[in-house]
Amino acid sequence: MIKKTLLMVFIIVFFGTPLRAEKISLSNLSSYLESIKKVSGNFTQFNNDKTVSTGRIFLFRPGRMRMEYKTPDNSLVIVGGSQIAVFDSKSNTHPKVFPLRKTPLKILLEKKINLKAQGIVIRHEKVENSTVVVLQDPMLSSYGSLKLVFTDHPVTLRQWVITNEMNDQTVLKFTDFINQPNMSSNKFNISLEIDNRVFD
């Protein structure tokens, strides 16, 4: 018993307390995000008004994204040509269009991603079994922030939280990301989507 106690003291003194899993480095996260080229996955979206939506997301980096919402929402969001277009299924009107640069999603869709650049990361920590980073454009911080949640082995994006300039939050949780090398760029053409629809 005495020998076992001395052994435990020795381990604590020389090796410290048991090691905790380290957060994923910003360099590794940058490399992972840059490696995303053409992928799709399912998402569940938790809205600020307590409603829940589901759908499928398509990423075609750099600069392009498409979110197809399932019934009963049936809305569509397309990012392309440095713009975000929101097609509302509840109204038969032209989409609302916003500049991508005025949202924190711009950081995620840029060609080069360097999370170590000054001012981009405002938080980087380990939370339970995940690594969390909170990003903002240091030149446009008033437009909100983007929180990304990753798991390790392999590094995988599991969730993002968009906080807008009004401090409203939209949470998206992702599953089943798969590579789609034959994905067409037409999916992200806002003008083409408008031409294919009939509006009042």
C-alpha positions as CSV (number, residue, x, y, z in Angstrom):
1,M,0.0,0.0,0.0
2,I,2.8,2.4,0.9
3,K,4.6,1.5,-2.3
4,K,1.5,2.2,-4.4
5,T,1.0,5.6,-2.6
6,L,4.6,6.6,-3.3
7,L,4.2,5.6,-6.9
8,M,1.1,7.8,-7.3
9,V,2.9,10.7,-5.7
10,F,5.8,10.2,-8.1
11,I,3.5,10.2,-11.1
12,I,1.7,13.4,-10.0
13,V,4.9,15.2,-9.2
14,F,6.7,14.3,-12.4
15,F,3.9,14.0,-14.9
16,G,1.2,16.2,-13.5
17,T,-2.5,15.5,-13.5
18,P,-3.9,13.3,-16.3
19,L,-3.6,15.0,-19.7
20,R,-6.7,16.6,-21.2
21,A,-7.3,16.6,-25.0
22,E,-5.9,19.7,-26.6
23,K,-7.9,22.0,-28.7
24,I,-7.3,21.8,-32.5
25,S,-4.7,24.4,-33.5
26,L,-5.7,27.4,-35.6
27,S,-3.2,26.2,-38.3
28,N,-4.9,22.8,-38.6
29,L,-8.4,24.4,-38.6
30,S,-7.3,26.8,-41.4
31,S,-5.9,23.9,-43.4
32,Y,-9.1,21.9,-42.9
33,L,-11.4,24.7,-44.0
34,E,-9.2,25.5,-47.0
35,S,-9.4,21.8,-48.0
36,I,-13.2,22.0,-48.3
37,K,-13.8,22.3,-52.1
38,K,-17.1,20.6,-53.2
39,V,-19.1,19.0,-50.4
40,S,-22.7,18.6,-49.3
41,G,-24.4,17.6,-46.0
42,N,-27.6,17.7,-44.1
43,F,-28.4,20.4,-41.5
44,T,-30.8,21.2,-38.7
45,Q,-31.3,24.9,-38.1
46,F,-32.4,26.3,-34.8
47,N,-33.8,29.8,-35.4
48,N,-34.0,32.8,-33.1
49,D,-37.8,32.5,-32.9
50,K,-37.5,29.0,-31.5
51,T,-38.6,27.3,-34.8
52,V,-36.5,24.4,-36.3
53,S,-35.8,23.9,-40.0
54,T,-34.0,21.1,-41.9
55,G,-32.4,20.9,-45.2
56,R,-29.3,20.3,-47.3
57,I,-26.2,22.5,-47.6
58,F,-23.8,22.6,-50.6
59,L,-20.4,24.2,-50.3
60,F,-18.4,25.0,-53.4
61,R,-15.4,26.9,-52.1
62,P,-14.3,29.5,-52.6
63,G,-17.2,31.9,-52.6
64,R,-20.2,29.6,-53.2
65,M,-22.9,28.0,-51.0
66,R,-26.5,26.8,-51.4
67,M,-29.0,25.9,-48.7
68,E,-32.1,24.0,-49.7
69,Y,-34.8,23.9,-47.0
70,K,-37.2,21.0,-46.8
71,T,-40.9,21.1,-46.4
72,P,-42.7,23.0,-45.0
73,D,-40.1,25.8,-45.3
74,N,-39.0,25.2,-48.9
75,S,-36.9,28.3,-48.9
76,L,-33.6,28.6,-50.7
77,V,-30.4,30.5,-50.0
78,I,-27.7,30.9,-52.6
79,V,-24.3,32.5,-52.2
80,G,-22.5,33.3,-55.4
81,G,-20.9,36.3,-57.1
82,S,-20.2,37.9,-53.7
83,Q,-23.9,38.1,-53.0
84,I,-26.4,36.2,-50.8
85,A,-29.9,35.7,-52.3
86,V,-32.8,34.5,-50.1
87,F,-35.7,33.0,-52.0
88,D,-38.8,33.0,-49.8
89,S,-41.1,30.1,-50.6
90,K,-44.0,31.9,-48.9
91,S,-43.9,34.9,-51.3
92,N,-43.8,34.7,-55.1
93,T,-41.4,37.7,-55.4
94,H,-37.8,38.2,-56.4
95,P,-35.2,37.2,-53.8
96,K,-33.8,39.5,-51.2
97,V,-30.1,40.1,-52.1
98,F,-27.3,41.2,-49.8
99,P,-23.6,41.6,-50.2
100,L,-21.6,38.7,-48.8
101,R,-19.0,41.0,-47.3
102,K,-21.6,42.2,-44.8
103,T,-21.9,38.8,-43.1
104,P,-19.3,36.8,-41.1
105,L,-19.8,33.9,-43.6
106,K,-17.4,35.8,-45.9
107,I,-14.5,34.5,-43.8
108,L,-15.5,30.9,-44.3
109,L,-15.9,31.2,-48.0
110,E,-12.7,33.0,-48.8
111,K,-10.1,31.3,-51.0
112,K,-7.3,31.7,-48.4
113,I,-8.3,31.1,-44.8
114,N,-5.8,32.1,-42.1
115,L,-7.3,32.0,-38.7
116,K,-4.1,33.2,-37.2
117,A,-4.5,36.6,-38.9
118,Q,-4.8,39.4,-36.5
119,G,-8.3,40.2,-35.3
120,I,-10.2,37.3,-37.0
121,V,-10.4,34.9,-34.0
122,I,-11.9,36.4,-30.9
123,R,-12.2,33.1,-29.1
124,H,-10.5,29.7,-29.4
125,E,-11.1,27.1,-26.8
126,K,-11.8,23.5,-25.9
127,V,-15.4,22.8,-24.9
128,E,-16.0,19.2,-23.8
129,N,-15.0,17.1,-26.8
130,S,-15.1,19.9,-29.3
131,T,-12.9,22.8,-30.4
132,V,-14.7,26.2,-30.7
133,V,-13.6,29.2,-32.6
134,V,-15.5,32.5,-32.8
135,L,-14.6,34.6,-35.9
136,Q,-15.3,38.1,-37.0
137,D,-14.1,40.4,-39.7
138,P,-11.9,43.0,-37.8
139,M,-12.8,45.6,-40.3
140,L,-16.6,44.9,-40.2
141,S,-17.1,43.6,-36.6
142,S,-20.5,45.4,-36.4
143,Y,-21.9,42.9,-38.9
144,G,-21.7,40.1,-36.3
145,S,-19.7,36.9,-35.7
146,L,-19.5,33.3,-36.7
147,K,-18.9,30.5,-34.2
148,L,-17.6,27.2,-35.6
149,V,-17.6,24.0,-33.7
150,F,-15.2,21.1,-34.7
151,T,-14.6,17.6,-33.6
152,D,-11.2,15.8,-34.0
153,H,-10.0,12.5,-35.5
154,P,-10.6,13.6,-38.3
155,V,-11.2,17.3,-38.0
156,T,-14.9,17.9,-39.0
157,L,-17.1,20.9,-38.9
158,R,-20.2,20.0,-36.8
159,Q,-21.9,23.3,-36.1
160,W,-21.9,27.0,-36.7
161,V,-23.7,29.8,-35.0
162,I,-24.3,33.1,-36.8
163,T,-24.8,36.1,-34.6
164,N,-26.0,39.2,-36.6
165,E,-25.7,42.9,-35.9
166,M,-28.9,42.7,-33.8
167,N,-27.4,39.9,-31.7
168,D,-29.9,37.4,-33.0
169,Q,-28.5,33.9,-33.4
170,T,-29.0,31.1,-35.9
171,V,-27.6,27.7,-35.1
172,L,-26.9,25.1,-37.8
173,K,-25.8,21.5,-36.9
174,F,-24.4,19.4,-39.7
175,T,-24.3,15.7,-40.5
176,D,-23.1,13.5,-43.3
177,F,-20.7,15.7,-45.2
178,I,-19.6,14.0,-48.4
179,N,-17.4,15.1,-51.2
180,Q,-19.1,15.8,-54.5
181,P,-16.4,16.4,-57.1
182,N,-18.9,16.6,-60.0
183,M,-21.0,19.4,-58.4
184,S,-22.1,21.9,-61.0
185,S,-21.4,25.6,-60.5
186,N,-25.0,26.3,-61.8
187,K,-26.3,25.5,-58.4
188,F,-24.8,28.7,-57.2
189,N,-25.8,31.0,-60.0
190,I,-28.3,33.5,-58.6
191,S,-29.3,34.9,-62.0
192,L,-30.0,31.4,-63.4
193,E,-32.2,30.6,-60.4
194,I,-34.2,33.8,-61.0
195,D,-34.6,33.0,-64.7
196,N,-35.9,29.5,-63.8
197,R,-38.6,30.8,-61.6
198,V,-41.9,32.6,-62.3
199,F,-42.5,35.7,-60.2
200,D,-45.5,37.9,-59.8
